[in-house]
Structure formats: structure tokens, C-alpha cells
């Protein structure tokens, strides 16, 4: 909308069904969002109105809540769902603290989607060949791009902790500083938008698919989680002697109880499971461990004040609001019901059947359909609408025949 209209406080309205629009552009049946498909109000968050520094023309972006015209948050809004989870913690005098680690690939433009992605040509005239993991000079060929990314992050008030080259070809990772979950979800969303916009200016393509390249590690969005008392600011996962508390155990127990039911929320696309079926550092299990990257729930080595639980299941393609909401809701469920976790695992291990997770989008959606826990925590309307939208996407995928099928199966009897 125009700047004048925004500053005058003109209300921007949006059809309810848009919140369930699938990634191909279509919509599920109207019964999932109200047969009238009435309007929602988009209400700008005052702290999340940003002048876009990469735009030559004056442009701004406002992150909005999607509210019903009666004033309450829409059940279909993922940002609204996260706010509800945070409020439930606050009712107990608690505040969750999270940080996200986001991985992504930087590629040359890919005008033919039947062809694989390729690394860009760097300033040295060469394409990266996969030997630059964790190298301090690995992104020199992309220095102009990253310099503008850093400047734009500063302009948008996005503090960054560490930035590094990851294991994949032209794959990178950013660690955002820990803080309020809603703020971190906003920052993660803004950062992904920033990456893609700045990449276009530099003739590049940023891809946040979970698994864009075969035989290469996928991209995750790990979520680090702790809880503090609102009154004291103390981390409730550690006691006065620096030892783990019962609340710490119960939080892990809740995470384990919800991970299989919520896999479709953490891994929302067909491609998500390409990452999870090659599980090195991308564990598709609900095991927990002290500093073992093969576990879906990892307790990083830290001081007692920083004791936290890292959920390693979400991919870079996950909705940050929904993934954080689902993870925190599962942990709070464990606290409220005093759930005990399994025994911690270390070293190489076999995943018990009760801690294995769905390994395809179809299986994950079937698990979500059967989940009473998901309906209790997110409401019937949201879960059924989410499943309907994702089922459309899965059906669209099955409507196509892949190059592998033509290459391998065509000659079979």
C-alpha cells in the first residue's frame, strides 16, 4: 500500500483463505477457512516496520499479525500460533528463549529447473568444488554479495552471531543471537527475505530448500531453546548447584512426545525428507543426547546458565513461526504433564522404534491427522487446514514423473 495510506492508519484486509494458499498457488476447499472466505485484518507490528536497504526506490516492509475483524488473532496465522504458545508460558511465570541457526546455498541463476543447481562463478573466475567447508577464505569469490548482506542486516537491526561456510558446495550458515521467540521468528523470516533480494541484485540465487543438491548435506534450521523465570531471569533448566532440573527433563520428555506428531510442521515439503533420509547431522529421530549430532534433540556443551535443548529436526524450508511454536509447545506439554524422557544416548546407536520419525511427507501428514496432541495445542481449524494445503502440494508432486523414473525405469520389462 502507499506510504500515505499506511501512515493514515488505513486498514489492510486480506481474504482468510490466503493463509492456507499452497506453494503452487491454489487453495484447499473453502470449508477449511470458512465458506464465505471473509476478510482478515493485517495489523502491523510497530517494532517490525523496516525501510528496505537493498531497494533503490524508497520501500518499506511491515510484518503483520493476521487478526479476525472482531479483533482476536486468526487461528490460521502461524505468527498468532507462536504468540499463543508464548502467552501460555507467561501464565506460568516463564519465558522461553530461542536462537535459530539457518543454513542456505548460494547458486548461479537456474533458468532450467530440470538441470541441477550450480555454484556461482566467483571473482577468481572459478566455481567452488566443495573443498571450502569452514574455510576463512571460502566466500572471497562472493565477497560483494556478503558485504551487502552484512550491511542490510545492520540496517534492519538484525544482530548476527557467527557466519560460516558449511559442508555443502556453496553452502553457508548464520547463527542469530538468542532472544524472545517471536523476535527470533521475525528475524529469521526477514533474513531469508533479505538473502533472496540481495542475491538477485548480484545475479545470484539463494536457495533455502532442505536438500537442493544430491550427495551433499542438506540445510537445517536448528532451534536452540531454554526457559527463564520472568521474575528472576534465571534459566530454569539448571538448579542452584548447576545441575539439570526436573523441568529440564520434562521439557525434553515433551519434545520427544511431540516430534513424530509434529514432523510435518518441522519438515513441511516433499524435499524435506531428502535431507532426513541421509541422516548425517540431520537426524530423523526423537532421541536425545549430550553433544551428539546424531540425536534429534542435542544438549550442546555449555555452562549451566546456558543449558538448552537444540531441536535438530527442522529444515531451512520450515516456517520459522510454526517450527518454533511447535517445538516450544511440545516442551511446555512435557512440563505441564511432567513427562520423563528416555535415557540419553551417546556414540553410535540404533534408533528405537518408538523414537523413530516419519520419513516421507505422506507418512508425516498421516501421523498429524491422527494426532490429538496437535489439535489440543494448535486447534482443529489450523491442523485440518494445514493438512489440506499440504495434501494438495503432495498430490501435485505425484502428478509429475521425475527424471530418475524416466532414466532408470523406462527400460525395465
C-alpha positions in Angstrom: 0.0 0.0 0.0 1.1 3.6 -0.3 3.1 5.2 2.5 0.4 7.8 2.9 -2.3 5.1 3.3 -0.2 3.3 5.9 0.6 6.4 7.9 -3.1 7.4 7.9 -3.8 4.1 9.6 -5.8 2.7 6.7 -6.7 -0.9 7.4 -5.4 -3.5 5.1 -7.6 -6.6 4.7 -6.9 -10.0 3.3 -9.1 -13.0 2.4 -8.9 -15.7 5.1 -8.1 -18.4 2.5 -4.8 -16.8 1.6 -3.4 -18.2 4.9 -3.9 -21.7 3.5 -2.7 -21.0 0.0 -0.4 -23.8 -1.1 3.0 -23.3 -2.6 1.7 -23.8 -6.2 -0.8 -21.0 -5.7 -4.1 -23.0 -5.2 -6.4 -23.3 -2.2 -8.0 -26.2 -0.4 -11.8 -26.4 -0.2 -13.4 -23.3 1.3 -14.7 -25.3 4.3 -11.1 -25.2 5.7 -11.1 -21.4 6.0 -14.8 -20.5 6.1 -17.2 -20.9 3.2 -17.7 -17.1 3.0 -13.9 -16.6 2.7 -14.3 -13.4 4.6 -11.6 -10.9 5.3 -8.8 -10.7 8.0 -7.2 -7.5 9.1 -3.4 -7.2 8.7 -2.2 -5.4 11.7 1.4 -4.1 11.5 3.8 -4.9 14.4 5.1 -1.5 15.3 8.6 -2.8 16.0 8.9 -4.6 12.7 8.4 -1.8 10.1 11.6 -1.6 8.0 12.9 0.5 5.2 14.4 -1.9 2.7 18.0 -1.0 2.3 18.6 -3.1 -0.8 15.9 -1.2 -2.7 16.9 1.8 -4.9 13.4 3.2 -4.6 12.0 4.1 -1.1 10.2 0.9 0.0 9.3 -0.5 3.4 8.1 -3.8 4.7 5.9 -4.3 7.8 5.5 -7.7 9.4 1.8 -8.0 10.4 -0.4 -10.1 12.6 -3.5 -11.6 10.8 -6.4 -10.8 13.1 -10.1 -11.6 12.7 -12.2 -8.4 12.1 -13.5 -9.0 15.7 -10.0 -8.3 17.0 -8.7 -11.8 18.1 -5.8 -13.5 16.4 -6.8 -15.8 13.5 -6.4 -19.5 14.2 -4.8 -19.9 10.8 -2.0 -17.4 11.5 1.4 -19.1 12.3 2.6 -15.9 14.0 -0.5 -15.9 16.0 0.0 -19.5 17.0 3.5 -18.7 18.3 2.2 -15.7 20.3 -0.4 -18.1 21.9 2.4 -20.5 22.9 4.5 -17.7 24.4 1.4 -16.5 26.4 0.9 -20.0 27.8 4.5 -19.9 29.2 3.8 -16.4 30.6 0.8 -17.7 32.6 3.3 -20.0 34.4 5.7 -17.1 35.1 8.1 -18.4 32.4 9.6 -17.0 29.2 11.2 -19.2 26.5 14.4 -18.1 24.9 15.4 -19.3 21.5 18.1 -19.0 18.8 18.0 -20.2 15.2 20.8 -21.5 13.0 19.9 -21.1 9.4 21.7 -22.8 6.5 21.4 -21.9 2.9 23.0 -22.3 -0.6 24.2 -19.6 -2.9 23.9 -20.7 -6.6 24.2 -19.3 -10.0 20.9 -18.5 -11.7 19.0 -21.6 -12.6 16.7 -20.9 -15.5 16.0 -24.5 -16.3 14.6 -26.4 -13.3 15.3 -29.7 -15.0 19.0 -29.0 -14.5 20.9 -29.2 -11.2 21.9 -26.1 -9.3 25.5 -24.9 -9.8 27.7 -22.8 -7.7 28.3 -19.3 -9.0 31.4 -18.1 -10.7 33.5 -16.3 -8.1 35.7 -13.3 -8.6 38.6 -15.7 -9.3 36.6 -17.0 -12.4 36.1 -20.5 -10.9 33.2 -22.4 -9.4 33.6 -23.8 -5.9 34.1 -27.6 -6.0 33.3 -28.5 -2.4 36.6 -28.1 -0.7 35.8 -24.9 1.3 33.9 -26.1 4.3 34.7 -23.9 7.4 37.5 -22.1 5.4 38.1 -18.5 6.4 38.6 -17.6 2.7 35.8 -19.7 1.3 33.5 -16.9 0.4 36.0 -14.5 -1.1 34.5 -15.0 -4.5 31.2 -13.9 -3.1 32.6 -11.0 -1.1 30.5 -8.2 -2.7 27.3 -10.2 -2.0 28.1 -10.9 1.6 29.3 -7.4 2.2 25.9 -6.1 1.2 24.2 -8.9 3.2 26.0 -7.6 6.3 25.2 -4.0 5.6 21.5 -4.8 5.1 21.4 -6.9 8.3 22.7 -3.9 10.2 20.2 -1.6 8.6 17.4 -3.9 9.5 18.6 -4.3 13.1 19.4 -8.0 12.6 22.2 -8.9 15.0 24.3 -11.8 13.9 26.5 -14.1 16.0 28.6 -16.2 13.6 28.6 -16.6 9.8 30.4 -19.5 8.2 30.8 -21.7 5.2 29.1 -25.0 5.8 29.9 -28.5 4.5 27.9 -28.3 1.2 29.1 -26.8 -2.1 28.5 -23.0 -1.7 26.5 -23.6 1.5 26.6 -21.1 4.4 25.2 -20.8 7.8 24.2 -17.9 10.1 23.6 -18.1 13.8 21.2 -15.5 15.1 21.6 -14.2 18.6 19.3 -15.8 21.2 16.2 -13.9 22.5 12.5 -13.7 22.5 10.9 -16.4 20.3 8.6 -14.0 18.4 11.5 -11.7 17.7 13.7 -14.5 16.5 11.0 -15.8 14.2 10.6 -12.3 12.8 14.4 -12.0 12.3 14.7 -15.4 10.7 11.9 -14.5 8.2 13.4 -11.1 7.5 16.9 -12.7 7.0 15.6 -15.2 4.4 13.8 -12.4 2.6 16.9 -10.2 2.7 19.1 -13.0 1.3 17.0 -13.7 -1.7 16.6 -10.0 -2.5 20.3 -9.1 -2.2 21.2 -12.2 -4.2 19.0 -11.1 -7.1 20.9 -7.7 -7.2 24.2 -9.6 -7.5 23.0 -12.0 -10.2 22.8 -14.9 -7.7 20.2 -17.3 -6.4 19.8 -18.1 -2.7 18.0 -21.4 -2.1 16.6 -22.4 1.3 15.4 -25.8 0.2 16.1 -28.6 2.6 18.1 -30.6 0.1 18.9 -28.8 -3.2 21.9 -31.0 -4.2 22.3 -34.7 -4.3 25.2 -36.3 -2.4 25.6 -33.1 -0.4 24.5 -32.2 3.1 21.1 -30.5 3.3 20.2 -27.2 5.0 18.7 -27.1 8.5 17.2 -24.6 10.8 18.2 -25.8 14.2 16.3 -24.3 17.1 18.1 -23.7 20.5 15.7 -23.5 23.4 15.9 -22.6 27.1 13.4 -21.2 29.6 13.8 -18.4 32.2 11.8 -17.3 35.1 10.2 -13.9 34.2 10.7 -12.6 37.8 14.3 -13.6 38.2 15.7 -14.2 34.7 17.2 -17.5 35.9 17.4 -20.4 33.5 15.0 -23.0 34.9 16.9 -25.8 33.3 19.7 -25.5 35.9 19.4 -25.5 39.7 21.4 -23.5 42.2 24.2 -26.1 42.0 24.4 -26.0 38.2 22.7 -29.4 37.9 19.8 -30.2 35.5 16.4 -29.7 36.9 13.2 -31.7 36.7 11.8 -29.1 34.4 14.7 -29.7 32.0 13.9 -33.4 31.9 10.2 -32.7 31.4 10.9 -30.3 28.6 12.9 -33.0 26.8 10.1 -35.5 27.5 7.6 -33.2 25.9 9.8 -32.7 22.9 10.1 -36.4 22.4 6.3 -36.9 22.9 5.6 -34.3 20.1 8.3 -34.8 17.5 6.7 -37.6 15.5 3.3 -35.9 15.5 4.8 -32.6 14.5 7.2 -33.8 11.9 5.1 -32.4 9.1 5.4 -28.9 10.8 9.2 -29.2 11.0 9.6 -30.8 7.6 6.8 -29.3 5.5 7.8 -30.2 1.9 8.4 -33.3 -0.2 12.1 -32.3 -0.4 12.4 -32.0 3.4 12.7 -35.8 3.6 15.5 -35.9 1.1 17.5 -34.3 3.8 16.2 -36.5 6.6 16.8 -39.8 4.7 20.5 -39.1 4.6 20.7 -38.5 8.3 24.4 -37.4 8.9 23.9 -34.3 11.1 20.2 -34.3 10.0 18.8 -36.8 12.5 15.3 -38.1 11.9 14.8 -39.4 15.4 13.5 -38.2 18.7 16.5 -39.5 20.7 18.3 -37.0 23.0 22.0 -36.8 23.8 24.7 -34.7 25.3 26.5 -33.1 22.4 25.8 -35.8 19.9 24.8 -34.5 16.5 23.2 -37.8 15.5 20.4 -37.2 18.0 17.3 -35.2 17.1 17.5 -33.5 20.4 21.0 -32.4 21.3 22.2 -30.8 24.5 25.1 -28.6 23.5 28.2 -28.4 25.7 27.6 -25.2 27.8 27.8 -23.7 31.2 24.7 -24.3 33.5 23.4 -20.7 32.8 23.3 -21.5 29.1 21.8 -25.1 29.4 19.5 -25.5 26.4 17.9 -28.1 24.1 18.7 -28.0 20.4 15.9 -29.3 18.1 17.8 -30.5 15.0 14.8 -31.7 13.0 13.6 -28.5 11.3 15.0 -27.8 7.8 15.7 -24.4 6.3 12.4 -24.7 4.4 10.4 -24.7 7.6 8.2 -21.8 8.6 10.1 -20.2 11.5 7.0 -19.2 13.4 5.4 -22.6 13.1 8.5 -24.6 13.8 9.4 -22.6 16.9 5.8 -22.7 18.1 5.6 -26.5 17.6 8.9 -27.1 19.4 8.1 -24.8 22.4 4.5 -26.2 22.6 5.8 -29.7 22.8 8.3 -28.7 25.6 5.6 -27.0 27.6 3.3 -30.0 27.2 6.1 -32.1 28.8 6.4 -29.6 31.7 2.7 -29.4 32.3 2.3 -33.2 32.4 5.7 -33.9 34.0 6.8 -36.3 31.2 10.0 -38.1 31.7 12.4 -38.5 28.7 14.0 -41.7 27.5 17.6 -42.5 28.6 20.1 -40.3 26.9 22.1 -41.9 24.1 25.8 -41.4 23.3 28.1 -42.6 20.5 26.7 -44.7 17.7 23.2 -46.0 18.4 20.2 -47.7 16.9 17.1 -45.7 17.0 14.3 -47.5 19.0 11.1 -47.9 17.1 9.2 -45.6 19.5 11.6 -42.8 18.8 11.7 -43.0 15.0 10.0 -40.4 12.9 8.0 -40.3 9.7 10.4 -40.5 6.7 8.1 -39.1 3.9 5.6 -36.2 3.7 2.8 -38.6 3.2 3.6 -40.5 6.4 4.1 -37.3 8.3 0.7 -36.0 7.3 -0.9 -39.3 8.2 0.7 -39.0 11.6 -0.5 -35.4 12.0 -4.1 -36.4 11.0 -4.1 -38.9 13.9 -2.6 -36.5 16.4 -4.9 -35.5 19.2 -2.0 -33.6 20.8 -1.7 -31.4 17.7 -5.3 -30.5 17.9 -5.1 -29.7 21.6 -2.1 -27.4 21.1 -2.9 -25.7 17.8 -6.7 -26.2 17.4 -8.8 -28.2 15.0 -9.1 -25.4 12.4 -5.4 -24.9 12.0 -4.4 -28.5 11.8 -7.1 -29.5 9.4 -6.4 -26.5 7.2 -2.6 -27.2 7.2 -3.1 -30.8 6.3 -5.5 -29.9 3.5 -3.0 -27.4 2.0 0.0 -29.8 2.3 -2.0 -32.7 0.8 -2.6 -30.5 -2.3 1.2 -30.0 -2.6 1.9 -33.7 -2.2 -0.7 -34.5 -4.8 0.9 -32.0 -7.2 4.2 -33.7 -6.7 2.8 -37.1 -7.5 1.3 -35.7 -10.7 4.8 -35.4 -12.2 7.2 -38.0 -13.4 10.8 -37.4 -12.3 14.0 -37.7 -14.5 15.1 -40.6 -12.3 11.9 -42.6 -13.2 12.5 -41.9 -16.9 16.2 -42.7 -16.8 16.0 -45.9 -14.7 12.6 -47.4 -15.2 11.9 -46.8 -18.8 13.9 -49.8 -20.0 12.5 -52.2 -17.4 10.3 -55.0 -18.5 
